[in-house]
Every structure is written in C-alpha cells, then in structure tokens.
Amino acid sequence: MSLVLDQQAQDLLFRSARTANAFTDEPVTDEQVRAIYDLVKYAPTSLNMQPLRVVLVRSDQARTQLVERMADGNKGKTSTAPLTAILAADTDFHDDLHRTFPHAPGARDWFGDDAARTETARFNAALQVGYFILGVRAAGLAAGPMTGFDAEGINKDFFADGAHRVLAVVNIGKPGENAWFDRNPRLDYDEVVTTA
Ligand SMILES: Cc1cc2nc3c(=O)[nH]c(=O)nc-3n(C[C@H](O)[C@H](O)[C@H](O)COP(=O)(O)O)c2cc1C
C-alpha cells in the first residue's frame, strides 16, 4: 500500500491551518527556520531553478524600516511578530543553474532576455513562497503572508543589487490571542475542476 498523509497531518497543513494575524512572544529560532528550509528546498520548480531568497528581519533597525514600507493594516502585526521574513525572487537565479541543473550545461544561456527571466524568477519563486508557507505550518508554526506593502521601497531598502523582487512578507510564530479573521468560503470542486 502506498503511503498517504494521515488526516491529522492534512489538518495541520490545510484544513485546520489558518493565516495568523497575531502571535505570542515565543521566539522563532534560526534552527527552526533552517529546518523549514531543509524541507521546502525539495519542492519542485521549473528546471530545478531556485530563485527564492529569504531575509530574516531580526534587528530593530531592519524591522522599523520594513514596517514603514508595510500597508497600514499590516504594520501592527509586522511590528509585533516574533519573526518576519521577506521572501523575494532573485532574477539572477540562472547563475546557479550549472550547479542545480548540471546535466544541461547551456541552461544559463536560455535566460538572456531580462523581462522573460524576471517573469520566470517571479513565477518559480512564488511557487516556493507557497511551499515555504506550508513548511512553516509543517513545523507547527503559523504563517501570516502579506503582499500589502511598497514593493519598490522594500526592494531598495533590502536588496541593494537591484536584482531581487520582493514577493511576500511573512510573519511567523505561534498564534496569539484573536489571531484569526473569519474563515472565508472556498470555491467548490465543480467550480474549479473540469475534465477535457
Ligand atoms: C500572497 C498572500 C498575500 C496576502 N496579503 C495579505 C495582506 O497584505 N494583509 C493581510 O492582512 N492578509 C494578507 N493575506 C492573507 C489572506 O487574506 C489569507 O491567507 C486568506 O484570506 C486565507 O485565510 P485563512 O488561512 O485564515 O483561511 C495574504 C495571503 C497571501 C497568501
């Protein structure tokens, strides 16, 4: 019999998992984030490219700078979360392809067009953002992903090389008091899935 994720694990990742808007003070350690990454790195992307880059916002200065760039409704929770991570796409991901996709030595050259390379970086890093959120949940923590921010400002403040594009800012921790907004409905299977 093939292995299937049990109901409890499915709940942890999907059915019971919620987007957290408030957190306890319990710290999230670098070791926990390393364990999350060491799972998430195995999830698939196109050509095994790995454009996701993660900045852990730990210093007071960096947090203040980030909070200033967040939309008003996201400022409070971002200033109090035990850990906030900036998730970005590295548009120079193709420089790593000789290591991550070694059986195609010419792969780097497939990405000479800047606009197409940036779109590919964003798409695959966005997949990795989704994997990262599930990785946070798999570690028994809650994630609060956000895209309400001044992206240009974050790119300027946190990625001086101009080659990165922020995709999401994610608060991470144990859910605190009143952590949840109301659960909103999901589309039904028949609205989403057709058979051709
Ligand atoms: C990519 C992304 C961006 C989001 N941006 C914001 C945001 O800027 N502010 C916010 O309060 N919630 C944000 N959310 C939270 C979503 O509204 C929330 O995950 C969704 O409604 C599902 O909520 P639930 O997990 O509690 O069911 C974002 C979620 C994702 C995945």
The ligand as a MOL file (V3000), in Angstrom:
LIG
                    3D

  0  0  0     0  0            999 V3000
M  V30 BEGIN CTAB
M  V30 COUNTS 31 33 0 0 0
M  V30 BEGIN ATOM
M  V30 1 C 0.2190 36.0080 -1.0910 0
M  V30 2 C -0.6710 36.4680 0.0560 0
M  V30 3 C -0.7940 37.8120 0.3270 0
M  V30 4 C -1.5740 38.2430 1.4030 0
M  V30 5 N -1.5840 39.5780 1.7340 0
M  V30 6 C -2.1900 39.9550 2.8830 0
M  V30 7 C -2.0430 41.2830 3.3820 0
M  V30 8 O -1.3610 42.1290 2.7940 0
M  V30 9 N -2.6730 41.5960 4.5370 0
M  V30 10 C -3.4160 40.6850 5.2400 0
M  V30 11 O -3.9340 41.0370 6.3050 0
M  V30 12 N -3.5650 39.4160 4.7950 0
M  V30 13 C -2.9600 39.0310 3.6550 0
M  V30 14 N -3.0570 37.7220 3.2200 0
M  V30 15 C -3.8620 36.7760 3.9990 0
M  V30 16 C -5.0490 36.1870 3.2210 0
M  V30 17 O -6.1180 37.0910 3.1860 0
M  V30 18 C -5.4350 34.8740 3.9050 0
M  V30 19 O -4.3440 33.9900 3.8140 0
M  V30 20 C -6.6410 34.2010 3.2470 0
M  V30 21 O -7.7580 35.0040 3.3520 0
M  V30 22 C -6.9220 32.8480 3.8750 0
M  V30 23 O -7.1300 32.9750 5.2680 0
M  V30 24 P -7.2190 31.6820 6.2170 0
M  V30 25 O -5.9240 30.9480 6.0360 0
M  V30 26 O -7.3590 32.2040 7.6020 0
M  V30 27 O -8.3870 30.8840 5.7580 0
M  V30 28 C -2.2920 37.2940 2.1790 0
M  V30 29 C -2.1610 35.9310 1.8720 0
M  V30 30 C -1.3410 35.5110 0.8420 0
M  V30 31 C -1.1640 34.0320 0.6040 0
M  V30 END ATOM
M  V30 BEGIN BOND
M  V30 1 1 1 2
M  V30 2 1 2 3
M  V30 3 2 2 30
M  V30 4 2 3 4
M  V30 5 1 4 5
M  V30 6 1 4 28
M  V30 7 2 5 6
M  V30 8 1 6 7
M  V30 9 1 6 13
M  V30 10 2 7 8
M  V30 11 1 7 9
M  V30 12 1 9 10
M  V30 13 2 10 11
M  V30 14 1 10 12
M  V30 15 2 12 13
M  V30 16 1 13 14
M  V30 17 1 14 15
M  V30 18 1 14 28
M  V30 19 1 15 16
M  V30 20 1 16 17
M  V30 21 1 16 18
M  V30 22 1 18 19
M  V30 23 1 18 20
M  V30 24 1 20 21
M  V30 25 1 20 22
M  V30 26 1 22 23
M  V30 27 1 23 24
M  V30 28 2 24 25
M  V30 29 1 24 26
M  V30 30 1 24 27
M  V30 31 2 28 29
M  V30 32 1 29 30
M  V30 33 1 30 31
M  V30 END BOND
M  V30 END CTAB
M  END
